[in-house]
């Protein structure tokens, strides 16, 4: 069965009765499961995707008994690798789809499983539903997901591999979500519309979340019709990609003639030209060499090629909210590695979806470096008077703290050169503990192996207690282990019982390696197990925050499989962290999902009876 397809439009419809969904960048697929027959996940060109993505079949087969009453079943959706709840990573999905080795396929499925995001139901219990109203189909789908306790919205932190794509009646709010999270686009669907196989219908309309690039043309290839584009990186011409589409025949003829008439060189049908013709392109993503889905938007007759710079290209690519600002982007912040303010802003924007959940509803303390790490830094707890109105605050203990709940606030802080983000172990309006964190602090990076040793010992302890634990680098010389707790349940006195017990356990097991001695001169080269820091009013560096040390390292979430001999904190730079998240997702993605199922109460009861 060929899928129904949306019509691409420049804007969402403003009149009519529509519902709106986030568009995810993946492989469009239809799931078929008939009684007594194998499951199939058909691609648009009729190929079964399950051999390349066996994790979807394995997940469904676990629910075979619960699903039996709904068969035969047919669902429409998108196969994706989620980067955040509203964005999928298409390039990594393509890499998965090209794998041929069964061993590599199974390894990839285990490390970063794909998810099938379902947005429509076409058949249930053998009854066709394609001719029913969209709203009826959607409600049926929602009831189906509720019955199976599957997620009603996409979430990379949830283990269920079938997740529903919800609809919204608020297009403006969804557009803001699309921009904040870097979604591929939005699909508008007429509420009364039917599902029409193989048809590109006006009852489904899609708009894409285009990024904009101002660049100049460097060449024309008459063999395939593509135009080559570039920007200036310093004085060097830096290629950014090719484009072909969305230019009318008259524009294309005039442009091609102009390039051929003014070419400085022609070889093999490729005409090269000096930077002189500026254009604005729309595209979805840039992978460092090529633009994805680039197309011509307009000529830029009013700017010289010298204004088409790499810095402006990256700034446009980052899509920083206008309200946040981006000033003095060429200011150097670190020397070695060389990190300018633009690099820092780009990182903060790119990692925002992974970082913001840990800042949300927390009283924030930042360390600002107005002159980079070369100059003087200062702590900031009080929200400054000049902060924009959109910055949320909470007043506590005589301090008006910033509460960073959205992208605008995060990027405003970043533009103010707030480099380090420190958060308490509780949310702003709760007196209970949100998580336990063990700070494993060796004397220096030369003794980082002690942090690895302690972490592996604690990993086994927490596993035996059935406690979910997560680990990250401190961004300097240590490791930090998190145990998420159910909200509004455990007090500081109760968690202190646990932290003291664990610290004493480590020291008892390896007194030559670990200590709880607060005075550095008495530690004698041992790792300090800092359980005192876990207390009301204290803070810890937030996941994905940069540190203000000279080497620009990030407090980086890790997978437990990475904690082994030879691990070094020095590899977790801005570029490395962004590449990690792109390729493997976030190791803390299941953090908040684990809170409510965390069996901490029995552990605490044991410790209370013991004391």
C-alpha positions, -999 to 999 in steps of 0.1 A, spaced: 0 0 0 14 34 -10 12 60 17 -9 92 16 14 122 12 12 159 22 15 189 -2 44 212 5 34 248 12 53 279 23 29 285 53 3 267 73 -34 272 65 -50 300 84 -86 291 76 -105 259 78 -108 232 104 -73 217 108 -52 197 133 -14 201 134 14 176 141 52 178 143 68 163 112 97 140 120 126 133 97 127 96 91 116 68 69 78 69 62 64 34 69 32 14 72 31 -14 98 10 -44 88 2 -73 112 -24 -99 102 -34 -129 124 -10 -157 120 12 -138 97 46 -121 101 48 -84 109 58 -61 81 70 -25 82 66 -13 46 87 16 33 74 40 6 90 19 -21 76 -14 -8 106 -28 11 102 -44 45 123 -23 70 122 -48 98 153 -68 87 174 -36 91 155 -25 122 148 -58 141 143 -40 174 108 -29 162 98 -65 156 113 -77 189 93 -50 207 60 -59 191 64 -96 197 66 -89 234 31 -76 231 18 -104 209 -9 -115 234 -21 -79 242 -22 -71 205 -40 -103 194 -75 -88 198 -66 -58 176 -54 -79 146 -54 -75 117 -38 -41 123 -24 -14 100 -6 17 113 9 47 95 39 65 108 76 74 106 106 52 116 131 75 133 161 79 155 150 105 181 174 132 190 149 150 213 111 147 217 105 168 186 134 161 163 148 130 146 183 124 132 179 115 95 216 111 87 221 85 114 190 67 103 203 65 68 235 50 81 214 23 99 195 17 67 227 10 47 241 -16 71 244 -51 56 262 -70 84 237 -87 107 261 -83 136 264 -46 131 226 -42 127 220 -60 160 247 -40 177 232 -7 165 197 -18 175 209 -25 210 229 7 214 204 32 199 171 16 190 149 32 164 113 41 172 82 39 151 62 71 156 26 64 148 3 92 136 -26 73 120 -45 40 121 -58 25 88 -71 -9 99 -80 -23 133 -95 -58 141 -96 -62 103 -120 -32 99 -107 -5 75 -106 30 88 -92 50 59 -126 64 50 -133 77 85 -126 113 96 -91 121 107 -104 130 142 -121 96 146 -89 78 135 -68 98 158 -91 91 188 -91 54 180 -53 55 179 -51 73 212 -74 48 229 -53 20 215 -20 34 228 -36 41 262 -48 5 264 -13 -8 258 3 19 281 25 31 252 37 67 251 11 92 238 39 115 226 74 109 213 101 106 240 136 93 236 137 85 273 109 60 272 118 24 263 86 17 243 96 16 206 61 25 193 51 60 203 22 81 192 25 115 175 -2 137 191 -21 164 172 -26 200 184 -52 227 176 -27 255 184 -6 260 153 13 290 167 25 271 198 35 242 176 55 265 153 74 278 184 81 242 195 93 234 160 117 263 161 129 257 196 136 220 191 148 221 155 120 198 141 118 191 104 85 208 101 47 206 107 19 188 90 -16 203 90 -44 178 85 -81 185 78 -101 172 107 -127 158 83 -102 144 59 -100 107 48 -68 87 43 -62 84 6 -37 57 -5 -9 69 -28 -23 104 -31 -6 137 -24 -36 155 -11 -44 191 -2 -61 178 29 -26 172 43 -3 203 41 33 203 53 56 233 60 93 228 66 115 244 92 139 260 67 172 274 78 186 304 57 220 308 42 234 339 25 262 328 2 278 335 -32 280 313 -63 314 299 -72 306 276 -102 280 261 -124 281 225 -136 263 222 -169 265 184 -167 239 182 -139 227 218 -136 239 223 -101 253 256 -88 282 256 -63 281 280 -33 305 292 -7 311 318 20 342 337 32 360 321 61 385 348 68 400 355 33 394 319 22 365 308 0 348 281 20 324 258 1 291 250 18 272 229 -8 253 228 -41 217 238 -51 195 232 -81 158 236 -73 132 263 -69 145 287 -95 121 295 -124 133 289 -160 139 326 -166 160 331 -135 180 300 -142 187 310 -178 199 345 -168 221 331 -140 236 304 -161 244 329 -189 259 354 -165 282 327 -150 293 314 -184 300 349 -197 321 358 -167 337 325 -160 374 326 -150 378 289 -160 359 261 -177 369 225 -173 348 194 -181 316 215 -183 322 232 -149 323 270 -151 342 288 -123 335 324 -113 349 349 -89 326 357 -59 301 383 -73 266 368 -73 250 365 -39 219 343 -32 198 333 -3 192 296 1 168 276 22 179 242 36 172 218 64 206 208 78 243 212 71 266 183 78 298 203 75 302 197 37 267 196 21 234 213 26 204 190 30 174 198 7 189 231 -4 168 253 -28 170 288 -42 150 315 -23 161 348 -38 190 368 -52 207 391 -28 215 422 -49 219 445 -20 249 429 -3 285 423 -14 301 388 -13 323 400 15 292 401 37 286 364 31 308 351 59 312 318 76 304 334 110 270 348 97 263 314 81 268 296 114 248 322 133 219 318 109 223 280 112 220 282 150 186 300 148 191 318 181 158 334 192 158 371 184 149 381 219 180 364 233 205 383 211 239 373 198 265 401 202 303 403 198 303 369 183 340 370 174 351 375 210 377 349 220 367 329 251 393 301 251 428 301 236 437 264 234 414 251 220 404 283 202 368 289 211 351 321 201 318 334 215 300 322 183 313 286 189 300 288 225 266 302 214 263 275 187 271 248 212 245 261 237 218 263 210 226 228 197 226 211 231 197 231 245 171 203 241 193 179 262 204 205 288 172 224 295 153 196 312 180 196 340 177 234 344 139 236 344 124 247 377 157 250 394 172 280 412 201 288 390 236 299 399 259 308 370 295 317 366 300 344 340 332 351 321 326 385 304 362 385 291 366 348 284 386 325 306 415 350 303 397 375 325 380 377 358 349 355 364 321 361 389 292 341 404 257 354 397 227 343 418 206 374 417 188 381 384 202 415 372 178 444 368 185 446 330 172 410 324 144 408 298 108 403 309 107 368 296 133 356 322 114 338 350 126 343 386 119 330 421 126 349 453 142 327 481 164 335 510 167 371 500 179 362 464 159 366 432 171 335 414 168 330 376 147 299 367 158 288 332 127 272 318 130 280 281 153 284 252 151 322 252 164 324 287 191 299 282 204 317 251 201 351 268 223 338 296 247 323 271 250 357 253 257 372 287 286 347 288 272 326 316 296 297 310 289 275 340 254 264 351 251 251 387 218 237 400 206 225 434 194 190 441 158 200 444 133 219 423 125 255 431 91 250 449 98 217 466 115 210 500 122 174 490 153 159 472 150 154 435 182 133 431 212 120 449 246 128 434 279 114 444 309 136 435 340 115 429 368 140 432 404 127 426 434 150 435 441 158 399 434 144 364 465 122 368 445 102 393 413 101 372 416 63 373 406 65 410 372 80 399 368 52 374 376 26 401 350 42 425 324 45 398 326 8 388 323 -2 425 292 19 429 278 7 396 277 -28 411 263 -17 444 235 2 428 227 -26 404 224 -50 434 200 -25 450 180 -23 417 186 14 416 189 32 382 220 53 381 235 77 356 271 90 353 288 120 339 321 137 339 325 168 361 340 187 332 373 189 351 389 159 369 362 138 384 330 118 378 295 123 392 269 96 397 232 104 398 204 85 414 171 100 403 144 100 430 106 102 429 94 138 432 83 153 466 90 122 486 124 120 503 139 144 528 175 156 532 179 136 564 167 105 547 191 109 517 220 117 541 216 82 556 221 68 522 250 90 510 269 85 543 264 48 541 277 46 505 307 69 513 316 47 543 313 16 522 337 29 496 363 39 521 360 6 540 364 -13 508 395 6 496 409 29 523 441 33 503 422 48 474 392 67 489 386 91 517 359 113 532 385 137 546 375 173 537 410 188 543 430 184 511 463 182 529 451 151 548 438 132 518 473 118 509 466 114 472 433 96 477 400 103 459 376 124 480 340 110 482 322 142 486 288 133 501 287 164 523 281 185 491 248 167 486 228 190 509 201 216 509 214 249 494 244 232 477 247 229 439 264 208 413 274 215 377 245 208 353 247 181 326 262 195 294 274 227 310 308 239 300 335 246 326 356 278 328 389 259 329 415 266 302 407 235 281 369 242 276 356 208 287 320 198 291 303 181 321 293 152 298 268 124 304 283 90 297 271 55 292 281 30 319 298 9 292 322 38 287 335 37 323 366 16 320 404 18 322 418 44 299 389 68 301 400 104 302 380 135 308 401 155 283 383 142 253 349 158 261 351 190 242 323 210 226 328 193 192 331 158 207 300 162 228 278 175 199 291 146 177 283 121 206 247 133 209 243 133 171 256 97 167 244 80 199 218 102 215 219 113 251 229 88 278 207 106 303 176 104 280 159 79 304 167 99 335 133 114 342 115 83 332 134 64 358 123 86 387 89 72 394 100 36 392 131 40 414 129 15 443 146 38 468 121 34 496 131 -3 504 168 7 505 160 35 529 139 13 551 168 -12 553 192 16 564 167 30 590 163 -4 605 201 -9 605 209 24 623 
